[in-house]
Structures are given as C-alpha cells and as structure tokens.
Amino acid sequence: MATAPLTGDSAIADWLADPAGHAILSEMLAQGGQTPEVFKPVKRLAIKRLIKLSRGSFTQEMLDELVRRAAAGEVPEGVVPAVEVTEETDAAPTVPLREWTERLDQGRFTGQTHIVTGAGSGIGRATASRVAREGGRVIAVDVSQERLDEFVAEHPGADITPIVADITDDAGIARIIEAAGDTIDGLANIAGIMDDMTPVGDVTDAVWDRVIAINVTGTMKLMRAVIPTMLAQGGGSIVNTASEAALRGSAAGAAYTASKHAVVGLTKSTAFMYGPSGIRCNAVAPGATITNIEAKFASPLGAERVRAAMAILPDPVEADALAASITFLLSDDGVNVNGVTLASDGGWSAA
C-alpha cells in the first residue's frame, strides 16, 4: 500500500500499489477496453506525465479528479482489478526518483539551419522542436502533411519550413536541399521504421527491402546530398539514428538489426573521410523510447527470443530525452566528438 497520499507526482506504480488508486485507474482504463497492464512500460513515471504522453486524451482535469477521488477514498463499486498487483508493483521504490527536466539553451542554434527528418512524430519531432526553441531554422521533414501541420502549429513564431518528402525518393531529397538553401549547419537523420522481429530464416523480401530502403538507403541519400554544402561552407554536423539493435543482436529482427549496424558503418566512414574538412558525423543509439513506432512480432521464434532478451530492458523514456542527446551532438557543444555511436539507452547497453 502506498505510504503517502497519491498525487500527480506519485509514480504510476504507487497508484497501482494503492487499493483505491488501483481500483480508480482500473475503472478509467476499462472504459477504453484496457487494463493496468498497459502501464507496465511507464510504471515508474509520475502519473502527471500521462498528460503529455497521451496527447490530449488524458487531461489535467482528469488527473485532478483522480487525485480527489483517491484522497476521498472513493473506490468504485463493483470494480474488479483486471490484473493482480504484482511483486514488482509492490516493490515500487519508496523514495521518488529524480525526474529529468529539459533545460533549453537559448540561442544555441541561432543563425543556423538544420534538417530534421521524421519531424512529425516521436524522436524526430522532439529534436526538431528543441532546435526550433533554441533559435534554429528547422527544415522539418516527414511523410505526413497532417503531422507536420500539427508540429508547426505547436510552435508559433518559430522558423520552421515543413517539407513532405520520402527520403528514399531522389525528388524528395532535392526538395529538402532546395528548401535548406545555401547553408546547412546540421542534419539529424531520424526517420526510420521497425521490422517485424523475424530472424533471417523467416524474413521476407518485402520486409527486408523496405527496412533497408528507409533506414539505410534513405539515410545515405540525405547524407550524400548535404555533403557538398557542408564542404563548401567549411563544416557541419550530421547525427544519424542508430539503435540498441546496432549494438547487439537481441533487440530486433534481422532486417532492422542489419540496417542499424549499417547506419553505424555509414557514420564511421563519413566521420573518417570528412573529419579533416570540418564535418562531424555521429550516431545516437536509442534504447526504449515512447514513440509511435510499434513493435510487431511476425515470427514465433523472433517473439520468444526478443521478448526474453527484453527482460533486462530499462524503463522507456520520452522522446525529449533522446532529443537532448541528439542536439548535443548536432550543436557546437559536440565540437570534439566525431565518429561515435552514443548509447542513449538508460544503461541497457551496460547490462
């Protein structure tokens, strides 16, 4: 049972460990056909973080009402929790973990132009937002006009040029470079897709070709396209998105794992070849991150093996935490860093 009154700062695990809190959350989730199991990946987060993560489906008013009901002990009648409180939930830390708070470096990107792919959602959106809020001009690239429109609307007054483009398409690449103009200070290659967790014995040509096309070929095409401008201006910064799957074989299927290993190869080759010309090229390897990329299992063997390996998975973080790592490397703060793959994974790679 929770040792302190439940508040918006209480961890979701603490809410689930409290009889009233568990019943109240169970009732709320049941209305949408869900159970408390849905909270497992984010159980250590303060429940107030759901306001941002839900993108409008869970509001401050709803949270205030949950807190009021919990304080009053208003346990819903007839609500049977959909899952039992596990030992893991009971063992929730009694000392709240310190929460990371984004700290903007005002003006860090002032006067600079940065291309960010995948800018409509997830890590790409968080990165594009951070660059824009720190004074940079952002060429925001995504395949979805709707997502880009939402992103631009969230940043009134920011210098954002949205470009709907497929990074595997040469015409799309040309539009991106044209929009950037004569100066390209940075490229954040974040657009990518997951595979279906199939091992090499089961992977289909369709899955292989699509994953390699977007994660490797598209990344290469945009890198190739920005190099002439960066050479002409005397330097620039490229940050590619690798993955834990670039560091180990147990994080995804054969196609995704191969694609992210290839991204690391592209990164190192580019850093070596163009470092003397002032171009830095690094990669970030995210661990578990809350994005709109959903893992699907099309192979029983893949599901069995990958799920077993994920038993040591750290708690997922919000995309803002990855944006902090990416923008560090993208900015002049990473001046002496070139050719590295930075594991931004909460310690997963240390396990």
Sine and cosine of phi, psi and omega as CSV:
sin_phi,cos_phi,sin_psi,cos_psi,sin_omega,cos_omega
0.00,0.00,0.62,-0.79,-0.03,-1.00
-0.88,0.48,0.61,-0.79,-0.06,-1.00
-1.00,-0.03,-0.11,0.99,-0.01,-1.00
-0.68,-0.73,0.38,-0.93,0.04,-1.00
-0.84,0.54,0.61,-0.79,0.00,-1.00
-0.97,0.25,0.74,-0.67,0.03,-1.00
-0.70,-0.71,-0.02,-1.00,0.07,-1.00
-0.91,0.40,-0.38,0.93,0.02,-1.00
-1.00,0.08,-0.17,0.99,0.01,-1.00
-0.94,0.34,0.61,-0.79,0.05,-1.00
-0.91,0.41,0.49,-0.87,0.05,-1.00
-0.85,0.53,-0.58,0.81,0.04,-1.00
-0.87,0.49,-0.60,0.80,0.02,-1.00
-0.93,0.36,-0.61,0.79,0.07,-1.00
-0.89,0.46,-0.66,0.75,-0.03,-1.00
-0.95,0.30,-0.43,0.90,0.01,-1.00
-0.99,0.16,-0.28,0.96,0.01,-1.00
-1.00,-0.03,0.78,-0.63,-0.05,-1.00
-0.82,0.57,-0.72,0.70,0.01,-1.00
-0.93,0.38,-0.70,0.71,0.00,-1.00
-0.88,0.47,-0.66,0.75,0.01,-1.00
-0.89,0.46,-0.70,0.72,-0.02,-1.00
-0.91,0.40,-0.65,0.76,-0.02,-1.00
-0.91,0.41,-0.70,0.71,0.03,-1.00
-0.92,0.40,-0.62,0.78,0.02,-1.00
-0.87,0.49,-0.67,0.74,0.02,-1.00
-0.90,0.44,-0.69,0.72,-0.01,-1.00
-0.89,0.45,-0.70,0.71,-0.03,-1.00
-0.93,0.36,-0.59,0.81,-0.02,-1.00
-0.87,0.48,-0.50,0.87,0.02,-1.00
-0.90,0.44,-0.42,0.91,0.04,-1.00
-0.96,-0.27,0.23,0.97,0.03,-1.00
0.96,0.27,0.42,0.91,-0.02,-1.00
-0.87,-0.49,0.20,-0.98,0.03,-1.00
-0.82,-0.57,0.19,-0.98,0.04,-1.00
-0.86,0.51,-0.24,0.97,0.06,-1.00
-0.85,0.52,-0.45,0.89,-0.03,-1.00
-0.89,0.45,-0.37,0.93,-0.03,-1.00
-1.00,0.07,-0.11,0.99,-0.13,-0.99
-0.81,0.59,-0.70,0.71,-0.04,-1.00
-0.93,0.36,-0.33,0.94,-0.10,-0.99
-0.85,-0.52,0.36,0.93,-0.16,-0.99
-0.89,0.45,-0.40,0.91,-0.04,-1.00
-1.00,0.06,-0.14,0.99,0.01,-1.00
-0.97,0.23,0.50,-0.87,0.15,-0.99
-0.89,0.45,0.64,-0.77,-0.10,-1.00
-0.88,0.47,-0.43,0.90,0.01,-1.00
-0.90,0.43,-0.35,0.93,0.01,-1.00
-0.92,0.39,-0.32,0.95,0.02,-1.00
-0.90,0.43,-0.40,0.92,0.00,-1.00
-0.87,0.48,-0.71,0.70,0.01,-1.00
-0.97,0.26,-0.70,0.71,-0.08,-1.00
-0.90,0.44,-0.54,0.84,-0.07,-1.00
-0.98,0.18,-0.19,0.98,0.02,-1.00
0.79,0.62,0.76,0.66,0.14,-0.99
0.97,-0.24,-0.28,0.96,-0.03,-1.00
-0.99,0.16,-0.31,0.95,0.08,-1.00
-0.81,-0.59,0.89,-0.46,-0.15,-0.99
-0.96,-0.29,0.19,-0.98,0.07,-1.00
-0.88,0.47,-0.61,0.79,0.02,-1.00
-0.89,0.46,-0.64,0.76,0.03,-1.00
-0.91,0.42,-0.66,0.75,0.03,-1.00
-0.90,0.44,-0.70,0.72,0.02,-1.00
-0.85,0.53,-0.62,0.78,0.01,-1.00
-0.93,0.36,-0.63,0.78,0.05,-1.00
-0.88,0.47,-0.70,0.72,-0.01,-1.00
-0.90,0.44,-0.66,0.75,0.00,-1.00
-0.88,0.47,-0.72,0.70,-0.04,-1.00
-0.91,0.41,-0.62,0.78,0.01,-1.00
-0.91,0.41,-0.66,0.75,0.00,-1.00
-0.91,0.42,-0.56,0.83,-0.02,-1.00
-1.00,0.07,-0.10,1.00,-0.02,-1.00
0.94,0.35,0.49,0.87,-0.02,-1.00
-0.99,0.17,0.99,0.17,0.01,-1.00
-0.98,0.19,0.82,-0.57,-0.02,-1.00
-0.86,0.51,0.73,-0.69,0.02,-1.00
-0.96,0.29,0.69,-0.72,0.09,-1.00
0.98,0.19,0.07,1.00,0.02,-1.00
-1.00,0.09,0.86,-0.51,0.07,-1.00
-0.96,-0.27,0.89,-0.45,-0.01,-1.00
-0.77,0.63,0.70,-0.71,-0.08,-1.00
-0.94,0.34,-0.42,0.91,0.03,-1.00
-0.71,-0.70,0.45,-0.89,0.06,-1.00
-0.97,0.24,0.49,-0.87,0.10,-1.00
-0.94,0.34,0.87,-0.50,-0.09,-1.00
-0.99,0.12,0.22,-0.97,0.07,-1.00
-0.86,0.50,-0.57,0.82,-0.01,-1.00
-0.89,0.46,-0.67,0.74,0.03,-1.00
-0.92,0.39,-0.67,0.74,0.01,-1.00
-0.87,0.49,-0.47,0.88,-0.07,-1.00
-1.00,-0.02,0.33,0.95,0.02,-1.00
-0.84,0.54,0.63,-0.78,-0.07,-1.00
-0.87,0.49,0.68,-0.74,0.01,-1.00
-0.98,0.19,-0.41,0.91,0.06,-1.00
-0.99,-0.10,0.88,-0.47,-0.02,-1.00
-0.86,0.50,0.67,-0.74,0.06,-1.00
-0.95,0.30,0.58,-0.82,0.08,-1.00
-0.92,0.39,0.73,-0.68,-0.01,-1.00
-1.00,-0.07,0.66,-0.75,0.08,-1.00
-0.97,0.25,0.69,-0.73,0.04,-1.00
-0.86,-0.52,0.80,-0.60,0.01,-1.00
-0.87,0.50,0.75,-0.66,0.04,-1.00
-0.86,-0.51,0.93,-0.36,-0.04,-1.00
-0.96,0.26,0.62,-0.78,0.10,-1.00
-0.97,-0.23,1.00,0.01,-0.11,-0.99
-0.84,0.54,0.81,-0.59,0.06,-1.00
1.00,0.05,0.05,1.00,-0.04,-1.00
-0.87,0.49,-0.53,0.85,-0.03,-1.00
-0.93,-0.38,0.25,0.97,-0.01,-1.00
-0.86,0.51,0.73,-0.68,0.01,-1.00
0.99,0.15,0.07,1.00,-0.04,-1.00
-0.92,-0.38,0.45,-0.90,0.06,-1.00
-0.90,-0.44,0.80,-0.59,-0.02,-1.00
-0.78,-0.63,0.72,-0.69,0.09,-1.00
-1.00,-0.06,0.78,-0.63,0.03,-1.00
-0.79,-0.61,0.88,-0.47,0.03,-1.00
-1.00,-0.05,0.37,-0.93,-0.08,-1.00
0.93,0.37,0.45,0.89,-0.15,-0.99
-0.96,0.27,-0.08,1.00,-0.03,-1.00
-0.99,0.12,-0.25,0.97,-0.07,-1.00
-0.34,-0.94,0.24,-0.97,0.17,-0.99
0.83,0.55,-0.67,-0.74,-0.07,-1.00
-0.90,0.44,-0.62,0.79,0.02,-1.00
-0.89,0.46,-0.68,0.74,0.01,-1.00
-0.91,0.42,-0.69,0.72,0.00,-1.00
-0.90,0.44,-0.62,0.78,0.00,-1.00
-0.93,0.36,-0.71,0.70,0.03,-1.00
-0.88,0.48,-0.63,0.78,0.03,-1.00
-0.89,0.45,-0.70,0.72,-0.03,-1.00
-0.90,0.44,-0.70,0.72,0.02,-1.00
-0.88,0.48,-0.70,0.72,-0.02,-1.00
-0.90,0.43,-0.68,0.73,-0.03,-1.00
-0.95,0.31,-0.29,0.96,0.07,-1.00
-0.98,-0.17,0.35,0.94,0.20,-0.98
0.99,-0.11,0.01,1.00,-0.06,-1.00
-1.00,0.08,0.38,-0.93,0.17,-0.99
-1.00,0.03,0.79,-0.61,-0.10,-1.00
-0.91,-0.42,0.80,-0.60,0.22,-0.98
-1.00,-0.07,0.99,-0.16,-0.12,-0.99
-1.00,-0.02,0.91,-0.42,-0.11,-0.99
-0.93,-0.37,0.73,-0.69,0.06,-1.00
-0.34,-0.94,0.30,-0.95,0.05,-1.00
-1.00,0.08,-0.16,0.99,-0.07,-1.00
-0.93,-0.36,0.89,-0.45,0.07,-1.00
-0.90,0.43,-0.64,0.77,-0.03,-1.00
-0.87,0.49,-0.72,0.70,0.00,-1.00
-0.91,0.41,-0.62,0.79,0.03,-1.00
-0.92,0.40,-0.64,0.77,0.03,-1.00
-0.88,0.48,-0.67,0.74,0.04,-1.00
-0.89,0.46,-0.68,0.74,-0.02,-1.00
-0.89,0.45,-0.74,0.68,0.00,-1.00
-0.88,0.47,-0.66,0.75,-0.02,-1.00
-0.90,0.45,-0.47,0.88,0.00,-1.00
-0.97,0.24,-0.20,0.98,-0.08,-1.00
-0.78,-0.63,0.90,0.44,0.00,-1.00
-0.88,0.48,0.72,-0.69,0.02,-1.00
1.00,0.04,-0.21,0.98,0.02,-1.00
-0.98,0.22,0.43,-0.90,-0.02,-1.00
-1.00,0.01,1.00,0.07,-0.06,-1.00
-0.83,-0.55,0.78,-0.62,0.10,-0.99
-0.93,-0.38,0.96,-0.28,-0.01,-1.00
-0.99,0.16,0.70,-0.72,0.02,-1.00
-0.75,-0.66,0.89,-0.46,0.10,-0.99
-0.99,0.10,0.90,-0.43,-0.07,-1.00
-0.38,-0.93,0.50,-0.87,0.12,-0.99
-0.99,-0.16,0.86,-0.51,-0.09,-1.00
-0.95,0.32,-0.13,0.99,0.09,-1.00
-1.00,0.01,-0.11,0.99,-0.08,-1.00
-0.98,-0.21,0.82,-0.57,-0.05,-1.00
-0.88,0.48,-0.59,0.81,0.03,-1.00
-0.92,0.40,-0.62,0.79,0.05,-1.00
-0.90,0.43,-0.68,0.74,0.05,-1.00
-0.86,0.50,-0.68,0.74,0.00,-1.00
-0.88,0.47,-0.63,0.77,0.02,-1.00
-0.91,0.42,-0.61,0.79,0.01,-1.00
-0.89,0.45,-0.74,0.67,-0.03,-1.00
-0.91,0.41,-0.63,0.78,0.03,-1.00
-0.89,0.45,-0.66,0.75,-0.01,-1.00
-0.92,0.40,-0.56,0.83,-0.01,-1.00
-0.92,0.38,-0.61,0.79,0.02,-1.00
1.00,0.05,-0.49,-0.87,-0.17,-0.99
-0.98,0.17,-0.23,0.97,-0.03,-1.00
-0.79,-0.61,0.79,-0.61,0.10,-1.00
-0.76,-0.65,0.98,-0.20,-0.04,-1.00
-0.99,0.17,-0.50,0.87,-0.03,-1.00
-0.43,-0.90,0.45,-0.89,0.09,-1.00
-0.75,-0.66,0.85,-0.53,0.11,-0.99
-0.95,-0.32,0.98,-0.21,0.00,-1.00
-0.99,0.10,1.00,-0.09,-0.10,-0.99
-0.90,-0.43,-0.41,0.91,0.00,-1.00
-0.84,0.54,0.69,-0.72,0.02,-1.00
-0.09,-1.00,0.18,-0.98,0.02,-1.00
-0.71,-0.70,0.41,-0.91,0.06,-1.00
-1.00,-0.01,0.36,-0.93,0.12,-0.99
-1.00,-0.07,-0.26,-0.96,-0.03,-1.00
-0.95,-0.30,0.39,0.92,0.10,-1.00
0.91,0.41,0.37,0.93,-0.01,-1.00
-0.99,0.11,0.68,-0.73,0.12,-0.99
-0.95,0.30,0.18,-0.98,-0.14,-0.99
-0.87,0.49,-0.48,0.88,0.00,-1.00
-0.94,0.33,-0.28,0.96,-0.05,-1.00
-0.89,-0.45,-0.20,0.98,-0.11,-0.99
-0.91,0.42,0.69,-0.73,0.02,-1.00
-1.00,-0.02,0.37,-0.93,0.05,-1.00
-0.87,0.48,-0.60,0.80,-0.04,-1.00
-0.89,0.46,-0.72,0.69,0.01,-1.00
-0.92,0.40,-0.72,0.69,-0.01,-1.00
-0.85,0.52,-0.77,0.63,-0.07,-1.00
-0.89,0.45,-0.65,0.76,-0.04,-1.00
-0.94,0.35,-0.69,0.72,-0.01,-1.00
-0.91,0.43,-0.71,0.71,0.01,-1.00
-0.92,0.40,-0.63,0.78,-0.03,-1.00
-0.88,0.48,-0.71,0.70,-0.06,-1.00
-0.99,0.14,-0.76,0.65,-0.12,-0.99
-0.96,0.27,-0.51,0.86,-0.06,-1.00
-0.94,-0.33,-0.86,0.51,-0.08,-1.00
-0.90,0.43,-0.69,0.72,0.03,-1.00
-0.89,0.46,-0.67,0.74,0.05,-1.00
-0.87,0.49,-0.71,0.70,0.01,-1.00
-0.89,0.45,-0.70,0.72,-0.05,-1.00
-0.86,0.51,-0.66,0.75,-0.02,-1.00
-0.97,0.26,-0.59,0.81,0.12,-0.99
-0.86,0.51,-0.75,0.67,0.00,-1.00
-0.86,0.51,-0.60,0.80,-0.07,-1.00
-0.95,0.30,-0.52,0.85,-0.04,-1.00
-1.00,0.06,-0.31,0.95,-0.08,-1.00
-0.84,0.54,-0.73,0.68,-0.02,-1.00
-0.84,0.55,-0.68,0.74,0.01,-1.00
-0.91,0.41,-0.68,0.74,0.00,-1.00
-0.91,0.41,-0.62,0.79,0.05,-1.00
-0.90,0.43,-0.67,0.74,-0.04,-1.00
-0.91,0.40,-0.51,0.86,-0.04,-1.00
-0.99,-0.11,-0.03,1.00,0.08,-1.00
1.00,0.00,0.28,0.96,0.08,-1.00
0.52,-0.86,0.04,-1.00,-0.01,-1.00
0.20,-0.98,0.05,-1.00,-0.03,-1.00
-0.75,-0.66,0.76,-0.66,0.07,-1.00
-0.88,-0.48,0.76,-0.65,0.09,-1.00
-0.83,-0.56,0.88,-0.47,0.04,-1.00
-0.99,-0.14,0.42,-0.91,0.04,-1.00
-0.98,-0.20,0.94,-0.35,0.10,-0.99
-1.00,-0.02,-0.76,-0.65,-0.04,-1.00
0.05,-1.00,0.26,-0.96,0.21,-0.98
-0.82,0.57,-0.47,0.88,0.01,-1.00
-0.94,0.35,-0.18,0.98,0.11,-0.99
-1.00,0.07,-0.18,0.98,-0.07,-1.00
-0.93,-0.36,-0.27,0.96,-0.07,-1.00
-0.49,-0.87,0.23,-0.97,0.00,-1.00
-0.98,-0.18,0.07,1.00,-0.15,-0.99
-0.95,-0.31,0.17,0.99,-0.11,-0.99
-0.98,-0.19,-0.20,0.98,-0.06,-1.00
-0.26,-0.96,-0.15,-0.99,0.04,-1.00
-0.99,0.13,-0.04,-1.00,-0.09,-1.00
-0.90,0.44,-0.67,0.74,-0.08,-1.00
-0.92,0.40,-0.76,0.65,-0.03,-1.00
-0.91,0.41,-0.68,0.74,0.00,-1.00
-0.88,0.48,-0.71,0.70,0.02,-1.00
-0.90,0.44,-0.64,0.77,-0.04,-1.00
-0.91,0.42,-0.64,0.77,-0.04,-1.00
-0.98,0.22,-0.50,0.87,0.17,-0.99
-0.89,0.45,-0.60,0.80,0.03,-1.00
-0.91,0.41,-0.60,0.80,0.04,-1.00
-0.88,0.48,-0.65,0.76,0.06,-1.00
-0.90,0.45,-0.65,0.76,0.04,-1.00
-0.89,0.47,-0.70,0.72,0.06,-1.00
-0.87,0.50,-0.66,0.75,-0.02,-1.00
-0.89,0.45,-0.76,0.65,-0.03,-1.00
-0.92,0.40,-0.67,0.74,0.02,-1.00
-0.87,0.49,-0.71,0.71,-0.03,-1.00
-0.91,0.41,-0.66,0.75,0.02,-1.00
-0.88,0.48,-0.67,0.75,-0.02,-1.00
-0.93,0.36,-0.71,0.70,-0.08,-1.00
-0.94,0.35,-0.65,0.76,-0.17,-0.99
-0.94,-0.34,-0.01,1.00,0.03,-1.00
-0.82,0.58,-0.72,0.69,0.02,-1.00
-0.89,0.46,-0.28,0.96,0.01,-1.00
-1.00,-0.08,0.10,0.99,0.06,-1.00
1.00,-0.02,0.13,0.99,0.00,-1.00
-0.99,-0.16,0.85,-0.52,0.10,-1.00
-0.99,-0.12,0.64,-0.77,0.04,-1.00
-0.68,-0.73,0.88,-0.48,-0.02,-1.00
-0.74,-0.67,0.18,-0.98,0.05,-1.00
-0.74,-0.67,0.49,-0.87,0.13,-0.99
-0.92,-0.40,0.72,-0.69,0.01,-1.00
-0.94,-0.33,1.00,-0.07,-0.01,-1.00
-0.93,0.36,0.52,-0.85,0.20,-0.98
-0.99,-0.11,-0.58,-0.81,-0.02,-1.00
-0.91,0.41,0.86,-0.51,-0.06,-1.00
-0.71,-0.70,0.63,-0.77,0.00,-1.00
-0.99,0.14,0.98,-0.21,0.03,-1.00
-0.71,-0.71,-0.12,-0.99,0.03,-1.00
-1.00,-0.05,0.16,0.99,0.05,-1.00
-1.00,0.06,0.89,-0.45,-0.10,-1.00
-0.97,-0.23,0.73,-0.68,0.05,-1.00
-0.99,0.17,0.78,-0.63,0.04,-1.00
-0.85,-0.52,0.60,-0.80,-0.03,-1.00
-0.92,-0.39,0.93,-0.36,0.00,-1.00
-0.98,-0.20,-0.01,1.00,-0.05,-1.00
-0.74,-0.67,0.79,-0.61,0.06,-1.00
-0.85,0.52,-0.65,0.76,0.02,-1.00
-0.91,0.41,-0.70,0.71,0.02,-1.00
-0.87,0.49,-0.68,0.73,0.01,-1.00
-0.89,0.45,-0.70,0.71,-0.02,-1.00
-0.88,0.47,-0.75,0.67,-0.10,-1.00
-0.95,0.31,-0.73,0.69,-0.06,-1.00
-0.93,0.36,-0.66,0.75,0.01,-1.00
-0.89,0.45,-0.59,0.81,0.04,-1.00
-0.90,0.43,-0.66,0.75,0.00,-1.00
-0.93,0.37,-0.49,0.87,-0.04,-1.00
-0.98,0.21,0.06,1.00,0.04,-1.00
-0.89,0.45,-0.41,0.91,0.00,-1.00
-0.99,-0.16,0.20,0.98,-0.06,-1.00
-0.91,0.41,0.79,-0.61,0.10,-0.99
-0.92,0.40,0.25,-0.97,0.05,-1.00
-0.88,0.47,0.61,-0.79,0.00,-1.00
-0.94,0.35,0.42,-0.91,0.04,-1.00
-0.90,-0.43,0.24,-0.97,0.09,-1.00
-0.98,0.20,0.34,-0.94,-0.07,-1.00
-0.88,0.48,-0.44,0.90,0.02,-1.00
-0.85,0.53,-0.56,0.83,-0.01,-1.00
-0.92,0.38,-0.58,0.82,0.07,-1.00
-0.95,0.30,-0.60,0.80,0.04,-1.00
-0.87,0.50,-0.56,0.83,0.02,-1.00
-0.89,0.45,-0.66,0.75,0.02,-1.00
-0.94,0.35,-0.69,0.72,-0.05,-1.00
-0.91,0.41,-0.71,0.71,-0.04,-1.00
-0.94,0.34,-0.45,0.89,0.13,-0.99
-0.87,0.50,-0.77,0.64,-0.01,-1.00
-0.93,0.36,-0.55,0.84,-0.02,-1.00
-0.94,0.35,-0.54,0.84,-0.12,-0.99
-1.00,0.09,0.09,-1.00,0.05,-1.00
-0.93,0.37,-0.23,0.97,0.07,-1.00
-0.89,0.46,-0.42,0.91,0.03,-1.00
-1.00,-0.04,0.45,0.89,-0.15,-0.99
-0.79,0.61,-0.56,0.83,-0.08,-1.00
-0.97,-0.26,0.31,0.95,-0.02,-1.00
-0.91,-0.41,0.86,-0.51,-0.03,-1.00
-0.50,-0.87,0.77,-0.64,0.06,-1.00
0.99,0.14,0.26,0.97,-0.03,-1.00
-0.99,-0.13,0.39,-0.92,0.21,-0.98
-0.92,-0.40,0.96,-0.26,-0.07,-1.00
-1.00,0.07,0.90,-0.43,0.06,-1.00
-0.98,0.21,0.96,-0.27,0.06,-1.00
-0.96,-0.28,0.97,0.23,-0.27,-0.96
-0.70,-0.71,0.24,0.97,0.01,-1.00
0.92,0.40,0.29,0.96,0.01,-1.00
0.99,-0.12,0.08,1.00,0.00,-1.00
-0.84,0.54,-0.69,0.73,-0.05,-1.00
-0.94,0.35,-0.23,0.97,0.04,-1.00
-1.00,0.07,-0.21,0.98,-0.07,-1.00
-0.97,0.24,0.00,0.00,0.00,0.00
